[in-house]
Amino acid sequence: MKGNRGIVITGIIAILIVAFLGAYRLPYYVYKPGSADALNPIVEVADGYKSKGDMHLVTVRGGRATPIQWIIAKIRPYHEIYPLDQIRPKGISEDEYFQAQLQMMESSQEAAKVVAYKAADKKVDINYDGVFVVQTLKGMPAEKKLKTGDQITKIDGKKIKESSDLIDYVDGLKEGDEVSLTIKRKDDILTKDVKLAPFPSDPDRVGVGISLVTDRSVDVDPEVKVKSGEIGGPSAGLMFSLEMYDQLTKADLTKGYQICGTGEISYDGKVGRIGGIDKKVVAADKAGCKIFFAPNEEGAKDSNYQVAKKTAKDIGTDMKVVPVDTFEDALNYLKKLKAAS
């Protein structure tokens, strides 16, 4: 009987250890290669043209680390571990962080519509509804006044249409000046007075200490639907714009290739830097993509393109990494590309 009881106790302890290793959440985030998803099922332009190949958005998979995931990340290549406070600011819940990422994804889709529809000479109207707070910066005045998800509609009584309106206004002020922000928080309209202070990382500049995303709604014709589900962040903007343009125009932009890429897209078509590009190159290679667009950052030595090119070499892929600074760069490359045999 004693022997059986010992076996039972040992079994229970083993189960508890396994449960701890597999379920307990450490104060760390793990990022690793995600997926390369074809955009045909995600982006649907009304009566859009079909293509032989596919555009793909590429993701990085991330989340709170369990002990097992932490150990694996220490061993496997292209897995990175970050302290939780470097990813999600203190006081921001997991859900708030997730909603902010979804908001950035929505904004990237709106920018992609504008770029693609203008390039295809189709109807597009832009409506501005203020800016959203993505996060407050630690140690800055806004930290205790504003929250992720707050919608800023006015500053000192002046209407805010987009992020640049607020940034330009603040740039004309000095340390210690106070601004009055009108915000919408859920169903409440609030006024918050916030003083300006130097940024810890850039003492020559002052601000309230927030990162922003412009809240725009875009009306286009023909209609387009984007079903991105729970994918967050702004980095799919370039590929969304290419997919929309491909469906809007008769010529097959894919030329029969599987095309991956990444980069935030601005309303004027500029392609911006993103995080985790090495992991995205790995994911794109696994998905069989032959072309990968990477932000060139005007030739900077540590650009996304340089990291992507090095990663491609390290993993031995024959996938072509193409540097782009604008939507036009990617579009022109594809127009000149010979069709796949």
Secondary structure in CASP SS format (residue, H / E / C, confidence):
PFRMAT SS
TARGET T0000
AUTHOR 0000-0000-0000
METHOD secondary structure of the structure
MODEL  1
M C 1.00
K H 1.00
G H 1.00
N H 1.00
R H 1.00
G H 1.00
I H 1.00
V H 1.00
I H 1.00
T H 1.00
G H 1.00
I H 1.00
I H 1.00
A H 1.00
I H 1.00
L H 1.00
I H 1.00
V H 1.00
A H 1.00
F H 1.00
L H 1.00
G H 1.00
A H 1.00
Y C 1.00
R C 1.00
L C 1.00
P C 1.00
Y E 1.00
Y E 1.00
V E 1.00
Y E 1.00
K E 1.00
P E 1.00
G E 1.00
S E 1.00
A E 1.00
D E 1.00
A E 1.00
L C 1.00
N C 1.00
P C 1.00
I C 1.00
V E 1.00
E E 1.00
V E 1.00
A C 1.00
D C 1.00
G C 1.00
Y C 1.00
K C 1.00
S C 1.00
K C 1.00
G C 1.00
D E 1.00
M E 1.00
H E 1.00
L E 1.00
V E 1.00
T E 1.00
V E 1.00
R E 1.00
G E 1.00
G E 1.00
R E 1.00
A C 1.00
T C 1.00
P H 1.00
I H 1.00
Q H 1.00
W H 1.00
I H 1.00
I H 1.00
A H 1.00
K H 1.00
I H 1.00
R C 1.00
P C 1.00
Y C 1.00
H C 1.00
E E 1.00
I E 1.00
Y E 1.00
P E 1.00
L H 1.00
D H 1.00
Q H 1.00
I H 1.00
R C 1.00
P C 1.00
K C 1.00
G C 1.00
I C 1.00
S C 1.00
E H 1.00
D H 1.00
E H 1.00
Y H 1.00
F H 1.00
Q H 1.00
A H 1.00
Q H 1.00
L H 1.00
Q H 1.00
M H 1.00
M H 1.00
E H 1.00
S H 1.00
S H 1.00
Q H 1.00
E H 1.00
A H 1.00
A H 1.00
K H 1.00
V H 1.00
V H 1.00
A H 1.00
Y H 1.00
K H 1.00
A H 1.00
A C 1.00
D C 1.00
K C 1.00
K E 1.00
V E 1.00
D E 1.00
I E 1.00
N E 1.00
Y E 1.00
D E 1.00
G E 1.00
V E 1.00
F E 1.00
V E 1.00
V E 1.00
Q E 1.00
T E 1.00
L C 1.00
K C 1.00
G C 1.00
M C 1.00
P H 1.00
A H 1.00
E H 1.00
K H 1.00
K C 1.00
L C 1.00
K C 1.00
T C 1.00
G C 1.00
D C 1.00
Q E 1.00
I E 1.00
T E 1.00
K E 1.00
I E 1.00
D C 1.00
G C 1.00
K E 1.00
K E 1.00
I C 1.00
K C 1.00
E C 1.00
S H 1.00
S H 1.00
D H 1.00
L H 1.00
I H 1.00
D H 1.00
Y H 1.00
V H 1.00
D H 1.00
G C 1.00
L C 1.00
K C 1.00
E C 1.00
G C 1.00
D C 1.00
E E 1.00
V E 1.00
S E 1.00
L E 1.00
T E 1.00
I E 1.00
K E 1.00
R E 1.00
K C 1.00
D C 1.00
D E 1.00
I E 1.00
L E 1.00
T E 1.00
K E 1.00
D E 1.00
V E 1.00
K E 1.00
L C 1.00
A E 1.00
P E 1.00
F E 1.00
P C 1.00
S C 1.00
D E 1.00
P E 1.00
D E 1.00
R E 1.00
V E 1.00
G E 1.00
V C 1.00
G C 1.00
I E 1.00
S E 1.00
L E 1.00
V E 1.00
T E 1.00
D E 1.00
R E 1.00
S E 1.00
V E 1.00
D E 1.00
V E 1.00
D E 1.00
P C 1.00
E C 1.00
V E 1.00
K E 1.00
V E 1.00
K C 1.00
S C 1.00
G C 1.00
E C 1.00
I C 1.00
G C 1.00
G C 1.00
P C 1.00
S C 1.00
A C 1.00
G H 1.00
L H 1.00
M H 1.00
F H 1.00
S H 1.00
L H 1.00
E H 1.00
M H 1.00
Y H 1.00
D H 1.00
Q H 1.00
L H 1.00
T C 1.00
K C 1.00
A C 1.00
D C 1.00
L C 1.00
T C 1.00
K C 1.00
G C 1.00
Y C 1.00
Q E 1.00
I E 1.00
C E 1.00
G E 1.00
T C 1.00
G C 1.00
E E 1.00
I E 1.00
S C 1.00
Y C 1.00
D C 1.00
G C 1.00
K E 1.00
V E 1.00
G E 1.00
R C 1.00
I C 1.00
G C 1.00
G C 1.00
I H 1.00
D H 1.00
K H 1.00
K H 1.00
V H 1.00
V H 1.00
A H 1.00
A H 1.00
D H 1.00
K H 1.00
A C 1.00
G C 1.00
C C 1.00
K C 1.00
I E 1.00
F E 1.00
F E 1.00
A E 1.00
P E 1.00
N C 1.00
E H 1.00
E H 1.00
G H 1.00
A C 1.00
K C 1.00
D C 1.00
S C 1.00
N H 1.00
Y H 1.00
Q H 1.00
V H 1.00
A H 1.00
K H 1.00
K H 1.00
T H 1.00
A H 1.00
K H 1.00
D H 1.00
I H 1.00
G C 1.00
T C 1.00
D C 1.00
M C 1.00
K E 1.00
V E 1.00
V E 1.00
P E 1.00
V E 1.00
D C 1.00
T E 1.00
F H 1.00
E H 1.00
D H 1.00
A H 1.00
L H 1.00
N H 1.00
Y H 1.00
L H 1.00
K H 1.00
K H 1.00
L C 1.00
K C 1.00
A C 1.00
A C 1.00
S C 1.00
END
